[in-house]
Amino acid sequence: MPLYAALLRGVNVGGRKLPMADLRETLVSLGFDDVVTYVQSGNAVFSTRRKASRIGPEIEERLAADFSMDVPVIVRTHTELIGTLKANPFLGHADPARLHVTFLADSPPAERLSGIESDRYAPDEWRAGNRAIYLHCPESYGETKLNNGFWERRLQTVATTRNWKTVGKLAELTDPV
């Protein structure tokens, strides 16, 4: 059965609390198997035979019903996560502790990306990938202007960011072997 990672946008930050035990219970109640969560920032891995395109909306609907929370959910397969890891243009050039990936719900049109002046945000750097933005924030992600809100406004899609260690762990947890 395929394994998926669900990345919830904006939980357990800014006062929006969703205990991971509650998230696990919710996913099990939706019929997902082998449910595990990783850290407190809204990462879950599970198996299901459902169509990938329906998983995120189902989780969003249940979280709204059970917790009155409007939480966007981005879903990725193991293959997609491995592709994200391999495609990072900053690997080998930057401290992995300063790397992040902003996962996007949709692929943005090129014209939205082309209008973003990279040098305006120095020392932070970004590169576009497949439904992802790769970030190198040499000082701190907490200080960057290239945060979720920035990408959502500029690209008009849902975004959620994970540090490099978390992306690697999610790829490991979704590995079917």
Phi, psi and omega in degrees: 000136182296145176256142180229153170249130174254127180248111182273138182271120168074029174262150180061030170222149176059030176087356178271098185260130173221100179302141183295332175297321177293320178297316178300315179300318180298315181294321177295319180294337175280354178095011177281148181250164174054042186283127172223151174245158180229125186048182189265009187261021174086049176242127179224146177236140182199168176246149178194156174262002180296157174296134182304323183294341181265343187297307182303308179301324178296316179295316179302314180298317182291320179296323177294317182290315186279327188234004183053041181242128175268097186237109174295144181232127175251132184245137177225147175273170175300315180300318178295319179294319177297318177300320178296316179297315184290332186271359184296115183287349182267351180300137180085347180246348186217156176296121180303334178292347180251012181256143179219159174234126172263110179279136182249142178292327183225161172281122182282150175298145182303325183294332177289323178288321185294339180277359182263112183282111185301314186291345178294339185251011180303143013275359180289145181231153177216155173216143179275144175230200180280104184051038180205151171241125177270131182239138169240112181243089187297337179265300181188135175297326180298340181258349186288149172276349182271051184266183182305313181301319178302308183293321179296317179294312185289323186258351179055050175210163176288141179223148172212137188251141175230147176286166187299320180298317180294319178300316178298318180293321178295322176297319179296315182292334180268002180289122184287351181265000000 
